[in-house]
């Protein structure tokens, strides 16, 4: 499944880039994240709760930040497995300065499998968009 979109953060580009690299900030902003623990350079172990429709469960996985070009862009790779299936996602985050704000554009692919895939593509798509919006809304509120 393809995902893409954009969001304007109320901070300059360098600050936005720093926030999007900070594991403590990411843990606070990503819906369902219980823990995000550094295990290497730009690599983290993740534990999260994910619910789609009537299905929910715990996922354990990894988050990696690659292809960094500060403060303009980076690639985020997320993968996790749990009792209800697996998820893998990879996306490019682009940060474009706009005065005192930053336009963040993202595009990537997400794959899900197992029981969670049975809920249907449309429901997974709408849930993904909702989670991304919640992430950026929370990031905007704590970024000041």
N, C-alpha and C positions, 0 to 999 in steps of 0.2 A: 504494500500500500504506500502510495506517495503522500508525503505531508509537505506543506509549505505555507508560508504566511509571513506576516511582519508585525512588528510592535514598536512603538516609540517609547524609549525610556527617558525619564526627565533628568538625565545626567550627561555630561560630556563623554565622548567616545572612549577616552582612556579609562575613566571611572567605570563605564559600562563593561569594558573588556575585563577589568580587574574583578568586578562583581561576578561575572559569568565564569571566572576561573576559581573562585573562592569556595572550597568545599563546605564551609560552615554556612555560607549564604545559600548555596545550592540546596543543602539539606533543609534549610528553613523554607525555601520557596517551592521545592518539588513536592506536589501532592503525594501523600502516601509514604514518603521516605522516612524510615525509622532510623537508619544510620548510613553514613557515608564516611568510610575510613580510608585514609591514604595508605596504600600498600606499595607504592613506587612513584617514580617521577610521573606526574600527570595520570596516575592510575589509582582507582578507588574501588574498594569492596562496597557493595550496596545491599541493603535490606529494605524492602518496601512492601506495602499492602496495596493490592490492586483489585478494584471491583468494577465489573462490567455487567450490567443487568443484574440478574440474581446470583451471579458467580463472583466469588472473591477468594483471595488467597494471598499468602505470603510468597514473595519472590526474593531469591538471593542472586546476586550477579555482580557485574563489573561495570564501571564507567571509566572510559578513557578519553583523554583530550589529545588530539593529534593535529598535525599540519598547521601548527600555530604560526600566525603572521600578525603579531601584535601591532597596533590595536585594531586591525582591520577584519580579521577572520580566524576561524579555527574549526576543526571537525570534532564532533562529539559522537562517541560510540557507546551505546548502552546495550547490555544483554543480561537477561535474567531467566531463571527457571523456577518453577514452583509446582505444586500439586495439580494446578489447573492448566498447566502448559508452559510455553516458553514465549519470550519476546526478544527480538533483536532490532535494534534501530541504529541508524547512522545518518547524521545530518551535518550540513555545512551551515555555520552561523556567520553571517556577514554583518559588520557594524559600520554604518555610514554616519559621519558627523553631520549635525544640522544645528549649528549654533550651540546652545547649551543643552540640546537633547541629542539622542542617538537613535537612528532608525536601525532596528535589528531585523534582518531578514533571514529566514531559515528555510531550507529545503532538504529533503532526505527521503529515506525509505524505512518503513517499519514492517517487520514480519512477525506474525504470531502463529502459534501452532498448539496442538493439543485441544483439550476441552474448551479453552477460551476462544479458539477459532470458530467454534460451533455457533457462537452468538450472532455471527453474520458481519460482513464487511461494513455495512452502513452503520451499525451500532458501534463497532470498533472505531470507525472514522470519526463519528460525532464525539465519542468519549475522548479520543486523542486530542481533538480540537479544544474540548472543554478543559482538559488537564493542562495543555499548553497555555491557554488563556489564563487559568488560575496561577500558573507559574509566573508569567510575566506581570500579572496584576500584583501579586505579592512582592515580586522583585522591585517593582516601581514604588511600592509603599515603603520598603525598607532601604531604598537606595539613597535617600537624602542624607 
